[in-house]
């Protein structure tokens, strides 16, 4: 295929995706994949000097839908050109300096929603229109009237036309999806479907917001800068996203964009980049427009956290509590710097709601460097087929039991995956911290030495282990010594090690702090348990169920009979010098492992969190600190060393 043929193919593909995205609100590829096609076409057009008449690089948005009344925009709406690197951004800012001496630039969020134009007369809301193709849009006045953040009256009494973005906040999106028959794929689809819906009641049900960023016409007003326009919008009660910065240099712009990129996942609105504009308006008309973009404004897009790929298979796996959960096996795809081949599916109802099928193209999203989640169906094919719910355990082939949308294997003592998963959890660093004991070794212990329960580990001897393949005397001795060493344990770690459903390390700490002893936790009532911070009804019931099971109580007694001792909570506390402070640890510390330092911080009254936020008091950074250090710098959180925190722990 030569370059012109490739260009014709790209034009056809991109135009097809534009119809799906703008007109039908049913995209079949992610923004990342769309941008790759679009920029390939842009580069080929520059290289060949050829631009086809129907090229999407010459169009703005989509067409107005027939089901809506159409309206010609009084002021044409332009799209936004994009830069793909900080070098390109620097060039744009240098180009603007040719028109404006010592220019300044405004930085604003690039909202990922649906463009809406709203008109006012004599201070009253009159009408609302979608962008459409930039010249003609759809009248959506009644739909937009339901958005509570669109002011129905404003102080300004002249004629006013503003442009902004209809948005569904993450809070509204998550709340809607909890009860939705058909969950939304993402907030952008949520707002598009709500605005371009003939029933305003459905628009209202999605609890949308409107964030305003541009004044298209303001009767009798002249603005000297973007900052002045921004202030005018706020004075007239429009939401603006609570973000607006003025920068002078490309270095300042780069630093600010990188800072926002680090914290964007914490925002309640979806943004996919930043918009930078020449702040001064005097030369904007002189600088002018292409047939699609203003030349005095530019967007910098963040790396996409969503993409689409082929769902090749679904595997069902048994966890330590017997819950059988599905995992999506994907055609490998690069996303946010990682090669992704697996993604989360919660349960069969989640699969049915999202409409995903084997051999279908699906949307996935990755955030906070964890396994991606499946968002929904992008496109199905002739060979796509339904995902079947298993009837038998994938490990032991026992008949599965269904509780709500969840599947369970009840063969607790005969299902190897459950047994190994429980033992691995029990021996993990956060629990009994038995060094050298991994899943591979535990499988050998189970198969060859009959280790089924936690207490069985404490019956092992060196001579038992050296009978196993690849177990020399030194290795066997080290493991037995580690098992002995683990017998003295804090209450929260003991509680976590038991593997009670939904009890993570934080909840275990909260329970230990509240009740101080295992006996009190065993005897706690439902009301007492739900009175603990972050312990809801489900967790409380799980605790009650666990300690009402005679077999569980017998196993705990066996552990004590083999010398396991829970340390007294009062004896563990060293001081309250760090009380009220929250720490995040990153990198390698000179003298402490991170788990040991975390335990030490808590013994001095402090809290340890896994992620940096505005509520973080300090970030404790060691060698080779990662993204948490960058995020701390971006948020202005104080960074300290191991020596400094040890000084803080000393008696006052």
C-alpha positions as CSV (number, residue, x, y, z in Angstrom):
1,X,0.0,0.0,0.0
2,X,1.6,3.3,-1.1
3,X,1.2,6.5,0.9
4,X,-1.8,7.9,-0.9
5,X,-3.6,4.6,-0.6
6,X,-2.8,4.5,3.1
7,X,-4.2,8.0,3.5
8,X,-7.4,7.0,1.8
9,X,-7.7,4.1,4.2
10,X,-7.0,6.3,7.2
11,X,-9.6,8.9,6.0
12,X,-12.3,6.2,5.8
13,X,-11.4,4.6,9.1
14,X,-11.3,7.9,11.0
15,X,-14.5,9.2,9.5
16,X,-16.2,5.9,10.5
17,X,-15.0,6.3,14.0
18,X,-16.1,9.9,14.1
19,X,-19.7,8.8,13.2
20,X,-19.5,6.2,16.0
21,X,-18.1,8.7,18.5
22,X,-19.9,12.0,17.8
23,X,-23.1,10.9,16.1
24,X,-23.9,7.5,17.7
25,X,-22.2,7.9,21.1
26,X,-20.9,4.3,20.6
27,X,-17.1,4.5,20.1
28,X,-15.5,1.2,19.1
29,X,-11.8,2.3,19.7
30,X,-10.2,4.2,22.5
31,X,-9.0,7.8,22.3
32,X,-5.4,6.5,22.3
33,X,-6.1,4.3,19.2
34,X,-8.0,7.1,17.5
35,X,-5.2,9.6,18.1
36,X,-2.6,7.2,16.6
37,X,-4.7,6.9,13.4
38,X,-5.3,10.7,13.3
39,X,-1.7,11.7,13.7
40,X,-0.5,9.2,11.2
41,X,-2.8,10.9,8.7
42,X,-1.6,14.4,9.8
43,X,2.0,13.4,9.3
44,X,1.3,11.8,5.8
45,X,-0.6,15.0,4.7
46,X,2.4,17.1,5.7
47,X,4.8,14.7,4.0
48,X,2.9,14.4,0.7
49,X,1.3,17.9,0.6
50,X,-2.0,16.2,-0.3
51,X,-5.2,16.7,1.7
52,X,-8.3,14.9,0.5
53,X,-11.6,16.8,0.4
54,X,-13.2,14.5,3.0
55,X,-10.2,14.4,5.3
56,X,-11.2,14.5,9.0
57,X,-8.3,16.9,9.6
58,X,-10.5,19.5,8.0
59,X,-13.6,18.9,10.1
60,X,-14.8,19.9,13.6
61,X,-16.8,17.4,15.6
62,X,-19.8,15.4,14.1
63,X,-23.1,16.1,12.4
64,X,-26.2,17.3,14.1
65,X,-28.6,14.4,14.6
66,X,-32.0,14.3,12.8
67,X,-34.0,13.6,15.9
68,X,-33.1,17.1,17.3
69,X,-33.9,20.5,16.1
70,X,-30.9,22.0,14.4
71,X,-29.5,25.5,15.0
72,X,-26.7,27.4,13.3
73,X,-24.1,28.7,15.8
74,X,-23.9,32.5,15.9
75,X,-20.2,32.2,16.5
76,X,-18.3,29.3,14.8
77,X,-16.9,26.7,17.2
78,X,-13.3,25.6,16.6
79,X,-11.6,22.4,17.7
80,X,-8.3,22.4,19.5
81,X,-4.9,21.6,17.9
82,X,-2.7,19.3,19.9
83,X,1.0,19.1,20.6
84,X,2.7,15.7,21.1
85,X,5.8,16.7,23.0
86,X,7.1,19.5,25.3
87,X,9.4,20.5,22.4
88,X,6.3,21.2,20.2
89,X,4.8,23.1,23.1
90,X,7.9,25.2,23.4
91,X,7.8,26.0,19.7
92,X,4.2,27.1,20.0
93,X,5.0,29.5,22.8
94,X,8.0,30.9,20.9
95,X,5.8,31.4,17.9
96,X,3.3,33.5,20.0
97,X,6.2,35.7,21.2
98,X,6.5,36.9,17.6
99,X,3.1,38.6,18.0
100,X,3.1,39.6,21.7
101,X,6.0,41.0,23.5
102,X,6.7,39.1,26.7
103,X,3.6,37.0,26.4
104,X,1.9,35.2,29.2
105,X,-0.1,32.0,28.8
106,X,-3.2,30.6,30.5
107,X,-3.3,26.9,31.5
108,X,-6.7,25.2,32.0
109,X,-8.0,21.6,32.2
110,X,-8.9,19.8,29.0
111,X,-12.2,18.4,30.1
112,X,-13.2,15.0,28.6
113,X,-17.0,15.5,28.2
114,X,-19.5,16.9,25.7
115,X,-19.2,20.5,24.3
116,X,-22.3,22.6,25.0
117,X,-23.0,26.2,24.0
118,X,-25.4,28.1,26.4
119,X,-27.1,31.5,25.6
120,X,-28.4,34.1,28.0
121,X,-30.5,37.3,27.4
122,X,-31.1,39.9,30.1
123,X,-29.5,37.6,32.7
124,X,-31.8,34.6,31.9
125,X,-31.0,31.2,30.5
126,X,-32.5,31.0,27.0
127,X,-31.1,28.0,25.1
128,X,-28.4,25.3,24.8
129,X,-26.9,23.6,21.8
130,X,-24.3,20.9,21.2
131,X,-21.2,21.6,19.1
132,X,-22.3,19.5,16.2
133,X,-19.9,20.2,13.3
134,X,-18.9,23.5,14.6
135,X,-21.3,25.5,12.5
136,X,-24.6,23.6,13.1
137,X,-25.5,21.9,16.4
138,X,-28.5,20.2,18.1
139,X,-30.8,22.1,20.4
140,X,-30.7,20.5,23.8
141,X,-32.2,23.3,25.9
142,X,-34.5,21.2,28.0
143,X,-31.9,18.6,28.7
144,X,-29.3,21.2,29.8
145,X,-31.9,23.0,31.9
146,X,-31.8,19.9,34.2
147,X,-28.1,20.5,35.0
148,X,-28.1,22.2,38.3
149,X,-24.7,23.8,37.8
150,X,-26.0,25.7,34.7
151,X,-27.2,29.0,36.2
152,X,-30.7,29.9,35.1
153,X,-30.1,33.5,36.0
154,X,-26.8,35.5,36.1
155,X,-25.8,39.0,37.2
156,X,-24.7,40.0,33.6
157,X,-27.7,41.5,31.8
158,X,-26.2,41.8,28.3
159,X,-26.5,39.1,25.7
160,X,-24.1,36.3,26.5
161,X,-23.0,33.1,24.7
162,X,-20.6,30.8,26.5
163,X,-19.0,27.5,25.7
164,X,-18.2,24.7,28.2
165,X,-18.2,21.0,28.8
166,X,-21.1,18.9,30.0
167,X,-19.5,16.5,32.5
168,X,-20.4,13.5,34.7
169,X,-18.2,13.6,37.8
170,X,-16.7,10.3,39.0
171,X,-18.9,10.5,42.1
172,X,-22.0,10.8,39.9
173,X,-20.8,8.1,37.5
174,X,-20.0,5.5,40.3
175,X,-23.3,6.2,42.0
176,X,-25.3,5.8,38.8
177,X,-23.6,2.5,37.9
178,X,-24.4,1.0,41.2
179,X,-28.1,0.7,40.3
180,X,-27.9,0.9,36.5
181,X,-29.4,-2.0,34.5
182,X,-26.8,-1.2,31.8
183,X,-23.7,0.4,33.4
184,X,-22.0,3.2,31.6
185,X,-18.5,2.5,30.1
186,X,-17.1,5.8,31.3
187,X,-18.2,9.3,32.3
188,X,-17.8,10.7,28.8
189,X,-20.3,8.2,27.4
190,X,-22.5,9.0,30.3
191,X,-22.8,12.7,29.6
192,X,-23.1,12.2,25.8
193,X,-25.9,9.7,26.2
194,X,-27.7,12.0,28.7
195,X,-27.5,15.2,26.7
196,X,-28.4,13.6,23.4
197,X,-31.4,11.9,24.9
198,X,-34.9,13.0,24.0
199,X,-36.1,12.5,27.6
200,X,-34.8,15.3,29.9
201,X,-35.7,13.0,32.9
202,X,-32.9,10.7,31.9
203,X,-30.5,13.7,31.7
204,X,-31.5,14.7,35.2
205,X,-31.0,11.2,36.5
206,X,-27.3,11.2,35.6
207,X,-26.6,14.3,37.8
208,X,-24.5,16.2,35.2
209,X,-22.4,19.3,35.7
210,X,-21.3,22.1,33.3
211,X,-17.8,23.5,33.4
212,X,-17.4,26.7,31.4
213,X,-14.2,27.9,29.7
214,X,-14.9,30.2,26.8
215,X,-16.9,33.4,26.1
216,X,-18.1,33.4,22.5
217,X,-20.1,36.7,22.8
218,X,-20.6,39.1,25.6
219,X,-22.6,42.2,24.6
220,X,-20.9,45.4,25.4
221,X,-17.9,43.7,26.9
222,X,-14.2,43.6,25.8
223,X,-11.8,41.3,27.5
224,X,-8.0,42.0,27.4
225,X,-7.0,38.6,28.6
226,X,-8.1,35.0,29.1
227,X,-7.7,35.6,32.8
228,X,-10.2,38.4,32.7
229,X,-12.7,36.1,30.8
230,X,-12.1,33.4,33.4
231,X,-12.8,35.8,36.3
232,X,-16.0,37.0,34.5
233,X,-17.3,33.5,34.2
234,X,-16.7,32.9,37.9
235,X,-18.4,36.2,38.8
236,X,-21.5,35.0,36.9
237,X,-21.7,31.7,38.8
238,X,-20.3,29.3,36.2
239,X,-18.2,26.3,37.3
240,X,-14.7,26.5,35.9
241,X,-13.1,23.5,37.4
242,X,-11.3,25.4,40.2
243,X,-8.1,25.4,38.1
244,X,-6.5,28.3,36.2
245,X,-2.8,29.2,36.0
246,X,-0.8,31.9,34.3
247,X,2.7,30.9,33.1
248,X,5.4,32.9,31.3
249,X,7.9,30.2,30.1
250,X,7.7,26.8,28.5
251,X,9.6,25.4,31.6
252,X,6.9,26.7,33.9
253,X,4.2,25.2,31.6
254,X,6.0,21.9,31.5
255,X,6.3,21.7,35.3
256,X,2.7,22.6,35.8
257,X,1.5,20.1,33.2
258,X,3.6,17.3,34.8
259,X,2.2,18.2,38.2
260,X,-1.4,18.0,37.1
261,X,-0.6,14.7,35.2
262,X,0.5,13.2,38.5
263,X,-2.7,14.1,40.4
264,X,-5.3,13.9,37.7
265,X,-6.6,10.5,38.9
266,X,-7.5,12.2,42.2
267,X,-9.9,14.7,40.5
268,X,-13.6,14.2,40.5
269,X,-13.8,15.1,36.8
270,X,-12.1,13.3,33.8
271,X,-9.5,15.4,32.0
272,X,-7.3,14.1,29.2
273,X,-4.9,17.0,29.0
274,X,-4.3,20.7,29.4
275,X,-5.2,23.6,27.3
276,X,-2.7,26.5,26.9
277,X,-3.7,29.8,25.3
278,X,-2.0,33.1,24.6
279,X,-3.4,35.0,27.6
280,X,-3.5,38.4,26.0
281,X,-6.3,38.8,23.5
282,X,-5.1,41.9,21.5
283,X,-3.4,39.9,18.8
284,X,-5.7,36.8,18.6
285,X,-7.5,38.0,15.4
286,X,-4.2,38.9,13.8
287,X,-2.8,35.4,14.6
288,X,-6.0,33.9,13.3
289,X,-7.4,30.5,12.7
290,X,-6.9,27.5,10.4
291,X,-10.2,26.1,9.0
292,X,-10.3,23.9,12.2
293,X,-8.2,25.4,15.0
294,X,-7.4,28.8,16.6
295,X,-3.6,29.3,16.1
296,X,-3.3,31.0,19.5
297,X,-4.3,28.0,21.5
298,X,-3.0,24.5,21.9
299,X,-3.8,21.3,23.8
300,X,-1.3,19.0,25.5
301,X,-2.8,15.5,25.8
302,X,-1.8,13.2,28.6
303,X,-0.9,9.6,28.0
304,X,-4.1,7.6,27.6
305,X,-5.1,5.3,30.4
306,X,-7.8,3.6,28.3
307,X,-7.5,1.4,25.3
308,X,-9.2,-1.4,23.5
309,X,-8.0,-5.0,22.8
310,X,-9.3,-8.5,22.1
311,X,-10.8,-10.6,24.9
312,X,-9.3,-14.0,24.1
313,X,-10.4,-16.0,27.1
314,X,-11.8,-15.9,30.7
315,X,-10.2,-18.0,33.4
316,X,-11.9,-18.7,36.7
317,X,-9.7,-18.9,39.8
318,X,-10.3,-20.0,43.4
319,X,-9.3,-17.7,46.3
320,X,-8.5,-18.5,49.9
321,X,-12.1,-17.9,51.0
322,X,-13.4,-20.2,48.2
323,X,-14.7,-17.4,46.1
324,X,-14.3,-18.2,42.4
325,X,-13.6,-15.1,40.3
326,X,-13.1,-14.4,36.6
327,X,-10.0,-12.9,35.0
328,X,-9.9,-11.6,31.4
329,X,-7.1,-12.9,29.2
330,X,-6.3,-10.3,26.6
331,X,-4.5,-9.8,23.4
332,X,-1.4,-8.1,24.8
333,X,-1.5,-4.3,24.5
334,X,0.6,-1.4,25.7
335,X,-1.1,0.9,28.1
336,X,0.4,3.7,30.3
337,X,3.9,2.3,29.8
338,X,3.0,-1.4,30.6
339,X,2.3,-4.4,28.5
340,X,-1.1,-5.6,29.5
341,X,-2.4,-9.2,29.0
342,X,-4.9,-9.6,31.9
343,X,-7.7,-7.5,33.4
344,X,-10.2,-7.7,36.1
345,X,-13.8,-9.0,35.7
346,X,-15.7,-9.0,39.0
347,X,-18.4,-11.6,38.5
348,X,-20.9,-13.0,36.0
349,X,-23.4,-10.2,36.5
350,X,-20.6,-7.7,35.9
351,X,-19.8,-9.6,32.7
352,X,-23.4,-9.5,31.5
353,X,-23.9,-5.9,32.4
354,X,-20.8,-4.8,30.5
355,X,-21.8,-7.0,27.5
356,X,-18.3,-8.4,27.0
357,X,-17.9,-11.6,25.1
358,X,-15.2,-14.0,24.1
359,X,-13.5,-12.9,20.9
360,X,-14.9,-9.4,21.2
361,X,-13.0,-6.1,21.4
362,X,-13.3,-4.5,24.8
363,X,-12.3,-1.3,26.5
364,X,-9.9,-1.5,29.4
365,X,-8.6,1.1,31.9
366,X,-5.5,1.2,34.0
367,X,-5.0,3.5,36.9
368,X,-2.6,3.7,39.9
369,X,-0.4,1.0,38.4
370,X,-2.7,-1.9,39.2
371,X,-4.2,-4.7,37.1
372,X,-6.6,-3.0,34.6
373,X,-10.3,-3.2,34.7
374,X,-12.7,-4.1,31.9
375,X,-15.0,-1.1,31.1
376,X,-17.2,-2.7,28.5
377,X,-17.8,-3.9,25.0
378,X,-16.2,-2.0,22.1
379,X,-17.2,-4.2,19.2
380,X,-18.4,-7.8,18.7
381,X,-17.7,-10.1,15.7
382,X,-19.2,-13.1,14.0
383,X,-17.2,-15.5,16.1
384,X,-17.9,-13.6,19.4
385,X,-19.7,-15.8,22.0
386,X,-21.2,-15.5,25.5
387,X,-19.0,-16.2,28.5
388,X,-20.3,-19.2,30.3
389,X,-20.7,-19.3,34.1
390,X,-18.9,-22.4,35.5
391,X,-20.9,-25.0,37.4
392,X,-17.9,-26.8,38.9
393,X,-14.8,-25.6,40.8
394,X,-11.9,-25.2,38.3
395,X,-9.6,-26.8,40.8
396,X,-11.4,-29.6,42.6
397,X,-14.5,-29.9,40.4
398,X,-16.9,-29.6,43.3
399,X,-20.3,-28.2,42.6
400,X,-20.2,-24.4,43.0
401,X,-22.6,-22.5,45.2
402,X,-24.0,-19.1,44.2
403,X,-24.5,-16.3,46.7
404,X,-25.9,-13.2,44.9
405,X,-23.6,-12.6,41.9
406,X,-20.7,-14.5,43.5
407,X,-19.6,-18.1,43.1
408,X,-18.1,-20.2,45.9
409,X,-16.4,-23.6,46.2
410,X,-17.4,-25.0,49.5
411,X,-14.9,-27.8,49.5
412,X,-12.7,-26.0,52.0
413,X,-10.5,-28.9,53.0
414,X,-10.3,-30.7,49.7
415,X,-9.6,-27.8,47.2
416,X,-5.9,-27.4,46.8
417,X,-6.0,-23.9,45.4
418,X,-7.9,-22.7,48.5
419,X,-5.5,-24.5,50.9
420,X,-2.4,-23.1,49.2
421,X,-3.9,-19.6,49.0
422,X,-4.7,-19.6,52.7
423,X,-1.3,-20.9,53.7
424,X,0.5,-18.4,51.4
425,X,-1.6,-15.6,52.9
426,X,-0.8,-16.8,56.5
427,X,3.0,-16.9,55.8
428,X,3.1,-13.5,54.0
429,X,5.2,-10.6,55.2
430,X,2.2,-8.6,56.4
431,X,0.9,-11.7,58.4
432,X,3.2,-14.2,60.2
433,X,6.2,-13.1,58.0
434,X,7.7,-16.6,57.6
435,X,10.8,-15.8,55.6
436,X,11.7,-18.2,52.8
437,X,8.3,-19.8,52.7
438,X,6.7,-19.2,49.3
439,X,3.9,-20.7,47.3
440,X,6.1,-23.2,45.6
441,X,7.4,-24.5,48.9
442,X,3.9,-24.7,50.4
443,X,2.7,-26.8,47.5
444,X,5.5,-29.3,48.4
445,X,4.6,-29.1,52.1
446,X,0.9,-29.8,51.2
447,X,1.5,-32.6,48.8
448,X,4.4,-34.4,50.5
449,X,4.0,-33.5,54.2
450,X,0.2,-33.2,54.6
451,X,0.3,-29.5,55.6
452,X,-3.4,-28.4,55.3
453,X,-3.9,-26.0,58.2
454,X,-1.9,-23.1,59.6
455,X,-1.1,-25.0,62.7
456,X,0.5,-27.8,60.7
457,X,3.4,-25.4,59.9
458,X,4.4,-25.4,63.5
459,X,4.7,-29.2,63.7
460,X,7.4,-29.3,61.0
461,X,11.0,-30.2,61.8
462,X,14.3,-29.9,59.9
463,X,14.4,-33.6,59.2
464,X,10.9,-33.4,57.6
465,X,12.0,-30.7,55.2
466,X,15.3,-32.2,54.1
467,X,13.4,-35.2,52.6
468,X,11.9,-32.8,50.0
469,X,13.4,-32.2,46.6
470,X,15.8,-29.2,46.5
471,X,15.7,-28.8,50.3
472,X,19.2,-28.8,51.7
473,X,19.9,-28.7,55.5
474,X,20.7,-25.0,55.5
475,X,17.5,-24.0,53.6
476,X,15.4,-26.3,55.8
477,X,17.0,-24.9,59.0
478,X,16.4,-21.3,58.0
479,X,12.7,-22.0,57.3
480,X,12.2,-23.8,60.6
481,X,14.0,-21.0,62.5
482,X,11.8,-18.4,60.7
483,X,8.6,-20.4,61.7
484,X,9.8,-20.3,65.3
485,X,10.6,-16.6,65.1
486,X,7.1,-15.8,63.8
487,X,5.4,-17.2,66.9
488,X,5.4,-13.8,68.6
489,X,3.1,-11.6,66.7
490,X,1.1,-8.4,66.9
491,X,-2.7,-8.7,67.2
492,X,-3.5,-7.0,63.9
493,X,-1.1,-9.3,62.0
494,X,-2.6,-12.4,63.6
495,X,-6.1,-11.2,62.7
496,X,-5.0,-10.4,59.1
497,X,-3.3,-13.8,58.9
498,X,-6.6,-15.7,59.6
499,X,-7.8,-14.7,56.2
500,X,-11.3,-13.5,57.2
501,X,-13.1,-12.3,54.1
502,X,-12.8,-8.6,53.4
503,X,-10.3,-8.1,56.3
504,X,-7.3,-6.2,54.8
505,X,-4.3,-5.0,56.7
506,X,-5.9,-1.6,57.5
507,X,-9.2,-3.1,58.8
508,X,-7.2,-5.5,60.9
509,X,-5.3,-2.6,62.5
510,X,-8.5,-0.7,63.1
511,X,-10.0,-3.7,64.9
512,X,-6.9,-4.4,66.9
513,X,-6.7,-0.7,68.0
514,X,-10.3,-0.7,69.1
515,X,-10.6,-4.0,70.9
516,X,-7.0,-4.5,72.1
517,X,-7.4,-8.3,72.4
518,X,-8.5,-11.3,70.3
519,X,-10.9,-12.4,73.0
520,X,-12.7,-9.1,72.8
521,X,-12.9,-9.3,69.0
522,X,-14.3,-12.8,69.3
523,X,-17.0,-11.6,71.7
524,X,-17.8,-8.3,69.9
525,X,-21.4,-7.7,68.9
526,X,-22.5,-6.6,65.4
527,X,-23.1,-3.0,66.7
528,X,-19.7,-2.9,68.4
529,X,-18.0,-4.0,65.2
530,X,-19.8,-1.6,62.9
531,X,-18.8,1.2,65.3
532,X,-15.2,0.8,64.2
533,X,-14.0,3.2,61.5
534,X,-14.5,1.8,58.0
535,X,-16.1,-1.4,59.2
536,X,-19.5,-1.8,57.5
537,X,-22.2,-4.4,57.8
538,X,-20.6,-6.9,55.5
539,X,-17.2,-6.9,57.2
540,X,-18.9,-7.1,60.6
541,X,-21.0,-10.1,59.6
542,X,-17.9,-11.8,58.2
543,X,-16.1,-11.4,61.6
544,X,-19.1,-12.7,63.4
545,X,-19.4,-15.7,61.0
546,X,-15.7,-16.5,61.3
547,X,-15.7,-16.6,65.2
548,X,-19.0,-18.5,65.4
549,X,-17.4,-21.4,63.4
550,X,-16.2,-24.1,65.9
551,X,-13.5,-25.3,63.5
552,X,-12.0,-21.9,63.2
553,X,-11.9,-21.5,67.0
554,X,-10.2,-25.0,67.3
555,X,-7.6,-24.0,64.8
556,X,-6.8,-20.8,66.8
557,X,-6.4,-22.9,69.9
558,X,-4.1,-25.2,68.1
559,X,-1.9,-22.3,67.1
560,X,-1.7,-21.2,70.8
561,X,-0.9,-24.7,71.8
562,X,2.2,-24.7,69.5
563,X,3.5,-21.5,71.2
564,X,2.0,-18.7,69.1
565,X,1.7,-15.6,71.4
566,X,-0.1,-12.4,70.6
567,X,1.8,-9.4,71.9
568,X,0.0,-7.1,74.3
569,X,-1.2,-4.0,72.4
570,X,-0.3,-1.7,75.3
571,X,3.3,-3.1,75.4
572,X,3.7,-2.5,71.6
573,X,3.0,1.3,71.8
574,X,6.2,3.2,72.3
575,X,5.0,6.9,72.3
576,X,2.3,9.1,70.7
577,X,4.9,11.5,69.2
578,X,3.6,10.8,65.7
579,X,-0.1,10.9,66.7
580,X,-2.3,12.6,64.0
581,X,0.4,12.3,61.3
582,X,0.1,10.3,58.1
583,X,3.2,9.0,56.4
584,X,3.8,7.5,52.9
585,X,7.0,5.4,52.4
586,X,8.9,5.2,49.1
587,X,12.3,3.9,48.1
588,X,14.9,1.8,50.0
589,X,15.7,3.1,53.5
590,X,19.3,2.7,54.9
591,X,18.5,0.7,58.0
592,X,14.9,-0.4,58.0
593,X,12.7,-2.4,55.6
594,X,9.5,-0.6,54.7
595,X,7.3,-3.0,56.7
596,X,9.5,-2.6,59.8
597,X,9.5,1.1,59.5
598,X,5.7,1.1,59.0
599,X,5.3,-0.9,62.2
600,X,7.6,1.5,64.1
601,X,5.7,4.6,62.9
602,X,2.4,3.0,64.2
603,X,4.0,2.1,67.5
604,X,4.7,5.9,67.9
605,X,1.1,6.7,67.1
606,X,1.4,7.6,63.4
607,X,-0.5,6.2,60.4
608,X,1.0,4.8,57.2
609,X,-0.8,5.2,53.9
610,X,0.0,3.5,50.5
611,X,-0.7,6.6,48.4
612,X,0.2,10.3,48.5
613,X,-2.7,12.8,48.8
614,X,-3.3,16.2,50.2
615,X,-3.9,14.6,53.5
616,X,-0.4,13.1,53.7
617,X,1.7,14.7,56.4
618,X,5.1,13.5,55.3
619,X,6.7,11.3,52.6
620,X,9.6,9.2,53.9
621,X,11.9,8.8,50.9
622,X,14.9,6.4,50.6
623,X,17.1,5.5,47.6
624,X,15.5,5.0,44.2
625,X,12.2,6.5,45.3
626,X,9.5,6.2,42.6
627,X,6.4,8.0,41.5
628,X,5.2,8.7,45.1
629,X,8.2,11.1,45.5
630,X,7.2,12.9,42.3
631,X,3.6,13.1,43.5
632,X,4.7,14.5,46.9
633,X,6.7,17.2,45.2
634,X,3.7,18.1,42.9
635,X,1.4,18.4,45.9
636,X,3.9,20.2,48.1
637,X,4.0,17.4,50.7
638,X,7.1,17.6,52.9
639,X,9.7,15.0,52.2
640,X,11.9,13.6,55.0
641,X,14.7,11.0,55.5
642,X,15.0,8.0,57.8
643,X,17.2,10.0,60.2
644,X,14.6,12.8,60.4
645,X,11.7,10.5,61.3
646,X,13.8,8.7,63.9
647,X,14.4,12.1,65.4
648,X,10.7,12.8,65.4
649,X,10.1,9.5,67.3
650,X,12.4,10.5,70.2
651,X,10.8,11.5,73.4
652,X,9.8,15.2,73.6
